[in-house]
Amino acid sequence: MKYVDGLESARLTTRFLTKEDEEPWMEYCSDPVATRFTSIPGKTPAELARFMIEVGMKRYAEGRLGPQVLLNKETGEMVGMCALLVQEPNGVREIEVGYHLLRRFWGMGYATEAAQLLRDYGFENGDMDSIISIIDPLNVASQAVALRNGMRLSERGVEFKGNTYDIYRITRGEWEQLKASM
């Protein structure tokens, strides 16, 4: 799948990460509530921001899927990040849609809008049979986003990167039915 930036939804647009995103991303990385489920322990907020930006940019350089900045179309302000990523929970290669939002944008529907945007892009431009979200069992807000994204809980207690997660999934067939009903 060719991964492009400049994707657009009703209120959001995406773009690839740049080094300049480290400073605004510090808002997320400095917020212990927002980063509660970000599983990269032991880094200062500045190190975490730099790490997340650098890893994303490295993914682009290697021709891989990676995170994109979410921008409010009206203001141009950073809302967060959203990504399609190749992951291997239980050793199985899957495409995941993931998202991190600055806390001041929580509860406004941006996570769902971004997740649906990338879900649609993935199915429209890739040949995957399903798209997943890997979610901490305690992360009720992300579970709700996954359900609004047409996903269902498909696996509980999956070991991934040293932690236990639940897998939410939407198949291509389920997505096609969802799109047909809209």
Backbone bond lengths (Angstrom), bond angles and torsions (degrees), N, CA, C in turn:
res aa  C-N    CA-C-N  psi(-1)  N-CA   C-N-CA  omega(-1)  CA-C   N-CA-C  phi
1 M - - - 1.450 - - 1.525 107.98 -
2 K 1.313 116.30 131.37 1.462 120.99 174.13 1.521 108.07 -81.37
3 Y 1.314 114.89 125.31 1.459 121.34 -176.02 1.524 108.39 -99.03
4 V 1.322 116.27 123.02 1.463 120.64 -177.59 1.520 109.87 -122.87
5 D 1.311 115.12 158.26 1.463 119.49 172.74 1.522 107.75 -102.84
6 G 1.313 116.15 -175.63 1.457 119.66 -178.14 1.516 112.96 77.88
7 L 1.330 117.47 20.06 1.461 120.23 175.35 1.522 107.90 -70.14
8 E 1.327 116.81 148.81 1.463 120.21 -177.49 1.512 111.88 -134.79
9 S 1.313 114.26 140.88 1.461 122.72 170.83 1.527 106.20 -122.08
10 A 1.297 117.42 -168.91 1.465 120.42 -177.84 1.530 112.02 -57.90
11 R 1.341 117.57 -43.79 1.462 120.22 -174.61 1.522 114.36 -118.12
12 L 1.332 117.50 -6.31 1.461 121.26 -171.94 1.513 112.43 -124.88
13 T 1.310 114.33 153.48 1.458 121.53 167.77 1.522 106.60 -134.53
14 T 1.331 116.93 156.98 1.458 120.39 -179.46 1.519 109.89 -116.73
15 R 1.320 114.71 158.38 1.462 120.91 169.90 1.518 108.12 -152.81
16 F 1.339 115.27 157.37 1.456 119.70 178.03 1.527 110.08 -66.92
17 L 1.311 115.61 153.01 1.454 122.70 178.46 1.522 111.64 -66.75
18 T 1.329 115.69 150.47 1.467 122.47 170.93 1.526 107.66 -132.37
19 K 1.300 116.51 164.69 1.474 122.21 178.18 1.533 110.57 -56.20
20 E 1.330 117.55 -33.06 1.464 122.00 -179.18 1.525 113.00 -65.80
21 D 1.326 118.05 -12.81 1.465 120.86 179.71 1.524 113.07 -77.69
22 E 1.339 117.31 -11.18 1.463 119.88 179.94 1.528 111.32 -58.06
23 E 1.320 117.36 -46.21 1.467 120.37 -176.63 1.527 112.31 -63.08
24 P 1.341 120.13 -53.33 1.459 117.83 179.28 1.535 112.72 -66.25
25 W 1.347 117.89 -26.61 1.456 120.35 -179.58 1.531 111.69 -73.89
26 M 1.333 116.68 -14.85 1.467 121.13 175.56 1.528 111.00 -59.33
27 E 1.322 117.83 -30.39 1.467 120.25 178.03 1.525 110.26 -57.08
28 Y 1.325 116.29 -44.19 1.460 120.96 177.37 1.528 110.67 -67.41
29 C 1.323 115.85 -50.62 1.464 121.19 -173.42 1.527 113.10 -67.23
30 S 1.308 118.03 -21.45 1.470 122.63 178.92 1.525 112.58 -89.19
31 D 1.306 117.26 -4.09 1.457 121.84 -175.01 1.538 109.80 -100.61
32 P 1.346 118.29 105.65 1.464 119.65 -177.26 1.528 113.84 -64.45
33 V 1.319 117.85 -23.68 1.469 120.25 177.17 1.529 109.16 -74.65
34 A 1.322 117.32 -46.65 1.471 121.24 -179.16 1.524 111.48 -64.15
35 T 1.330 117.34 -37.28 1.471 121.07 -174.98 1.525 113.24 -92.34
36 R 1.310 117.81 8.04 1.467 120.89 -176.96 1.525 112.46 -52.13
37 F 1.321 117.60 -37.90 1.459 120.82 -176.47 1.531 112.73 -105.49
38 T 1.326 117.12 11.33 1.466 120.91 175.11 1.522 106.83 -84.88
39 S 1.299 117.43 110.77 1.461 121.66 -169.12 1.528 112.82 -89.00
40 I 1.326 116.65 63.02 1.459 121.40 174.32 1.528 106.91 -133.44
41 P 1.333 116.61 75.72 1.457 119.98 -175.16 1.527 112.91 -71.28
42 G 1.332 114.29 158.92 1.455 120.38 171.82 1.508 116.19 84.44
43 K 1.297 119.56 7.65 1.459 122.03 179.09 1.522 109.52 -108.97
44 T 1.325 116.11 142.83 1.453 119.78 172.14 1.522 107.97 -69.21
45 P 1.331 118.81 162.60 1.470 119.10 176.55 1.531 112.86 -54.08
46 A 1.330 117.94 -41.82 1.474 120.20 179.55 1.530 111.02 -65.03
47 E 1.340 116.78 -40.98 1.467 120.15 178.52 1.521 111.05 -66.35
48 L 1.331 116.53 -39.50 1.460 120.38 179.21 1.526 110.70 -64.86
49 A 1.331 117.44 -45.09 1.472 120.72 178.75 1.523 110.14 -60.20
50 R 1.314 116.88 -48.34 1.471 121.19 -179.57 1.526 110.09 -61.26
51 F 1.337 116.68 -45.21 1.460 121.69 -179.13 1.528 111.38 -60.20
52 M 1.338 117.00 -48.38 1.468 120.25 -177.57 1.522 111.44 -63.24
53 I 1.324 117.16 -41.00 1.472 120.81 179.11 1.525 110.12 -67.63
54 E 1.333 116.87 -46.29 1.472 120.20 -177.85 1.525 111.90 -64.04
55 V 1.327 117.56 -40.83 1.468 120.32 178.96 1.530 110.09 -63.33
56 G 1.333 116.73 -42.45 1.459 119.60 177.60 1.518 112.36 -61.82
57 M 1.316 116.44 -45.33 1.465 120.15 -179.79 1.534 110.79 -65.82
58 K 1.328 117.53 -35.97 1.469 121.15 177.06 1.526 110.14 -63.65
59 R 1.332 116.04 -40.63 1.470 119.32 177.82 1.532 110.28 -58.23
60 Y 1.338 116.79 -44.99 1.478 119.40 178.96 1.534 110.31 -59.79
61 A 1.350 116.09 -46.32 1.466 120.69 -177.35 1.528 111.44 -60.25
62 E 1.326 116.33 -30.18 1.460 121.05 179.23 1.526 112.97 -89.95
63 G 1.346 116.89 4.00 1.456 120.78 179.00 1.519 112.77 74.30
64 R 1.331 116.85 24.23 1.461 121.59 -178.76 1.519 110.51 -103.98
65 L 1.328 114.96 165.32 1.460 121.21 173.85 1.524 109.30 -69.16
66 G 1.324 116.75 148.33 1.458 120.16 -179.46 1.510 111.70 -161.24
67 P 1.338 115.67 176.97 1.465 120.04 -177.66 1.518 112.64 -69.70
68 Q 1.319 114.29 152.02 1.459 121.38 174.16 1.518 108.83 -127.62
69 V 1.324 115.64 148.99 1.457 121.33 175.64 1.522 107.96 -72.09
70 L 1.318 115.23 137.82 1.460 122.16 172.42 1.515 107.97 -98.44
71 L 1.316 116.56 125.26 1.463 121.59 -179.89 1.516 110.14 -118.60
72 N 1.321 115.36 138.66 1.455 121.10 172.21 1.525 106.84 -68.75
73 K 1.342 117.77 121.81 1.460 121.29 -176.70 1.519 112.57 -61.56
74 E 1.324 117.18 -33.36 1.455 121.22 -176.36 1.529 112.46 -76.18
75 T 1.343 116.54 -41.48 1.466 120.38 -174.04 1.522 114.18 -105.73
76 G 1.331 117.63 -18.68 1.461 121.60 -175.43 1.522 112.91 78.22
77 E 1.320 116.84 3.18 1.455 122.42 -176.00 1.535 111.11 -76.25
78 M 1.349 116.11 142.20 1.462 121.05 175.66 1.523 109.12 -67.37
79 V 1.328 115.45 127.33 1.457 122.57 177.66 1.527 109.76 -100.69
80 G 1.329 116.54 -32.02 1.457 121.80 -178.48 1.504 110.53 165.44
81 M 1.326 115.22 -151.79 1.463 122.34 176.74 1.516 108.65 -135.50
82 C 1.309 114.78 152.31 1.451 122.14 175.17 1.512 107.09 -143.38
83 A 1.328 117.05 150.48 1.462 119.03 -174.99 1.510 112.48 -150.12
84 L 1.301 114.05 150.80 1.454 122.25 157.78 1.524 104.27 -101.74
85 L 1.321 116.47 130.79 1.467 121.63 -177.44 1.515 109.84 -136.39
86 V 1.319 116.87 144.77 1.455 120.84 169.68 1.524 106.31 -83.37
87 Q 1.325 116.33 123.31 1.460 122.61 178.95 1.523 108.77 -128.15
88 E 1.336 116.27 163.75 1.463 120.31 179.30 1.525 111.83 -133.24
89 P 1.349 117.47 65.06 1.463 118.06 174.06 1.529 109.48 -67.56
90 N 1.322 115.74 136.44 1.476 121.43 -177.00 1.528 112.15 56.67
91 G 1.333 117.50 25.18 1.458 121.15 177.71 1.512 114.75 74.92
92 V 1.350 117.72 10.38 1.463 122.06 -179.35 1.530 108.51 -105.65
93 R 1.320 116.46 127.44 1.472 121.06 -179.53 1.526 110.20 -71.81
94 E 1.332 115.29 122.95 1.470 121.99 -177.12 1.521 108.66 -136.80
95 I 1.331 116.18 159.71 1.467 121.87 170.86 1.518 106.97 -102.83
96 E 1.330 114.75 125.06 1.462 120.67 -179.60 1.519 109.98 -110.30
97 V 1.327 116.05 142.33 1.457 121.18 166.24 1.527 105.53 -103.06
98 G 1.341 114.95 127.08 1.456 120.91 -179.81 1.519 109.80 -132.08
99 Y 1.325 116.35 163.30 1.459 120.46 -176.04 1.512 109.95 -156.31
100 H 1.314 114.91 146.36 1.468 123.97 171.91 1.518 105.75 -137.16
101 L 1.321 116.83 127.10 1.471 120.71 178.72 1.523 110.73 -118.85
102 L 1.319 115.43 146.04 1.452 120.07 170.74 1.525 106.71 -60.76
103 R 1.321 117.08 137.53 1.464 120.39 -171.05 1.527 113.01 -60.11
104 R 1.316 117.79 -31.03 1.471 118.06 -178.94 1.524 112.57 -66.81
105 F 1.346 117.20 -9.44 1.464 120.79 177.52 1.527 112.56 -105.26
106 W 1.320 117.41 4.73 1.459 120.82 177.72 1.533 109.65 -67.05
107 G 1.313 115.18 150.37 1.455 121.20 174.65 1.516 114.63 77.40
108 M 1.326 117.25 10.99 1.472 121.63 -178.65 1.529 112.62 -110.41
109 G 1.330 116.90 2.88 1.461 120.40 179.45 1.518 115.11 85.71
110 Y 1.326 117.82 3.36 1.472 119.89 -178.30 1.530 112.49 -67.25
111 A 1.326 117.90 -39.14 1.468 119.98 -179.22 1.524 110.36 -62.81
112 T 1.327 116.62 -44.68 1.465 120.35 178.69 1.527 110.46 -64.08
113 E 1.320 116.65 -44.67 1.470 120.60 -179.90 1.527 111.09 -60.15
114 A 1.340 116.51 -43.42 1.470 120.61 179.77 1.523 111.08 -68.22
115 A 1.334 116.75 -43.38 1.460 120.24 -179.45 1.529 110.91 -62.72
116 Q 1.319 117.22 -41.15 1.466 120.54 178.36 1.524 111.51 -67.45
117 L 1.327 116.86 -37.71 1.461 121.10 177.52 1.526 110.80 -59.71
118 L 1.332 116.30 -48.27 1.464 119.23 -178.38 1.518 112.24 -75.35
119 R 1.320 118.04 -32.53 1.470 120.90 174.03 1.528 109.15 -58.46
120 D 1.332 116.28 -49.82 1.466 120.38 -179.23 1.526 111.00 -62.69
121 Y 1.328 116.77 -43.91 1.467 119.96 178.53 1.528 110.39 -59.22
122 G 1.338 116.31 -43.96 1.458 119.85 -179.58 1.514 112.81 -60.38
123 F 1.319 117.21 -48.59 1.466 119.61 -179.47 1.523 111.93 -69.45
124 E 1.320 117.92 -36.13 1.464 120.96 -178.90 1.530 112.31 -72.14
125 N 1.323 118.02 -24.92 1.466 120.87 -173.30 1.520 114.36 -119.94
126 G 1.317 117.91 -0.81 1.456 121.15 -179.57 1.508 110.90 -126.52
127 D 1.323 114.87 171.87 1.462 119.03 -178.27 1.527 112.12 -110.90
128 M 1.342 116.86 22.11 1.461 119.75 -178.49 1.526 111.17 -72.08
129 D 1.334 114.57 150.85 1.467 121.01 178.48 1.520 111.88 -82.73
130 S 1.365 116.56 -23.95 1.456 120.04 179.69 1.525 109.23 -155.87
131 I 1.315 114.76 164.37 1.460 123.13 174.01 1.517 106.41 -127.60
132 I 1.326 115.43 140.11 1.459 120.28 -176.37 1.530 111.04 -120.01
133 S 1.322 115.21 166.70 1.457 123.56 163.78 1.516 106.33 -129.91
134 I 1.325 116.11 131.72 1.459 123.15 179.71 1.523 106.35 -99.04
135 I 1.343 116.94 114.96 1.463 120.70 -168.47 1.523 110.96 -130.62
136 D 1.321 115.09 133.93 1.457 121.39 173.94 1.535 108.31 -59.51
137 P 1.327 118.27 134.74 1.469 120.29 -179.26 1.532 114.12 -58.65
138 L 1.330 118.09 -20.41 1.460 121.03 178.83 1.529 113.11 -90.72
139 N 1.331 117.51 -6.76 1.460 121.19 -175.80 1.541 110.09 -88.50
140 V 1.314 114.35 79.23 1.465 121.82 -175.75 1.529 111.63 -62.90
141 A 1.330 117.29 -37.24 1.465 120.28 -179.21 1.530 110.89 -63.58
142 S 1.329 118.07 -44.14 1.467 119.98 178.89 1.521 111.89 -69.44
143 Q 1.320 117.18 -31.66 1.466 120.00 175.14 1.525 109.87 -62.28
144 A 1.336 116.34 -41.59 1.469 120.43 179.36 1.530 110.54 -64.98
145 V 1.333 117.47 -39.58 1.468 120.94 177.20 1.529 109.36 -61.95
146 A 1.323 117.28 -45.07 1.466 120.84 -179.83 1.530 110.96 -59.68
147 L 1.318 116.65 -43.48 1.472 119.74 178.79 1.523 111.08 -63.63
148 R 1.335 117.54 -41.56 1.478 120.32 177.27 1.530 111.03 -68.03
149 N 1.326 116.50 -20.54 1.459 122.00 177.91 1.532 110.91 -84.26
150 G 1.321 117.05 7.54 1.464 121.23 177.91 1.510 113.47 84.50
151 M 1.334 117.38 6.85 1.457 121.12 -178.53 1.522 109.96 -86.11
152 R 1.317 114.30 163.90 1.455 121.61 174.50 1.518 107.35 -133.32
153 L 1.308 115.97 154.75 1.462 120.41 175.77 1.522 107.87 -65.54
154 S 1.317 117.37 120.85 1.464 118.85 -177.60 1.525 112.79 -113.16
155 E 1.345 117.84 -27.29 1.467 120.26 178.87 1.521 109.04 -147.40
156 R 1.321 115.23 139.30 1.470 121.36 176.05 1.528 109.57 -110.28
157 G 1.333 115.48 150.47 1.459 120.11 171.13 1.506 115.44 66.68
158 V 1.327 117.71 36.75 1.457 121.95 -179.83 1.527 109.05 -83.81
159 E 1.323 116.45 128.04 1.470 121.06 176.70 1.525 108.46 -79.21
160 F 1.335 114.76 128.38 1.462 120.10 -178.45 1.522 108.56 -153.51
161 K 1.314 115.91 121.72 1.468 122.64 179.15 1.532 111.98 51.03
162 G 1.321 115.75 42.00 1.453 120.84 174.35 1.519 116.03 81.77
163 N 1.320 117.68 4.19 1.460 121.81 178.96 1.522 109.74 -128.89
164 T 1.319 115.75 170.74 1.459 121.41 179.11 1.530 109.29 -109.60
165 Y 1.326 115.47 129.61 1.462 121.61 -175.82 1.520 110.45 -132.44
166 D 1.318 114.58 167.17 1.458 122.14 169.17 1.523 107.53 -106.48
167 I 1.314 115.99 147.47 1.462 122.14 179.21 1.526 108.17 -107.82
168 Y 1.320 115.60 125.03 1.457 122.94 172.00 1.517 106.31 -105.04
169 R 1.338 117.30 142.21 1.462 121.33 -171.84 1.516 111.12 -142.40
170 I 1.332 114.07 145.76 1.462 121.48 166.23 1.521 106.43 -128.79
171 T 1.323 116.95 130.09 1.459 120.96 178.16 1.529 109.43 -86.65
172 R 1.297 115.14 163.71 1.467 119.63 176.98 1.528 110.30 -58.87
173 G 1.324 117.56 -42.61 1.461 120.92 179.02 1.520 112.12 -61.83
174 E 1.336 117.05 -42.68 1.463 120.65 177.71 1.529 110.82 -63.98
175 W 1.332 115.75 -40.48 1.471 120.33 178.14 1.528 110.75 -63.59
176 E 1.342 116.49 -43.27 1.475 119.93 179.44 1.525 110.63 -61.69
177 Q 1.328 117.25 -41.40 1.466 120.46 177.22 1.532 111.06 -64.11
178 L 1.310 115.56 -42.15 1.458 121.11 178.42 1.531 111.24 -60.04
179 K 1.330 116.23 -46.95 1.473 120.82 -179.32 1.537 110.66 -65.83
180 A 1.329 117.31 -37.10 1.465 121.25 -179.56 1.529 111.45 -67.23
181 S 1.333 116.49 -28.98 1.470 119.93 -177.57 1.533 112.15 -84.58
182 M 1.321 118.56 -5.52 1.469 121.15 -178.10 1.505 111.26 -87.84
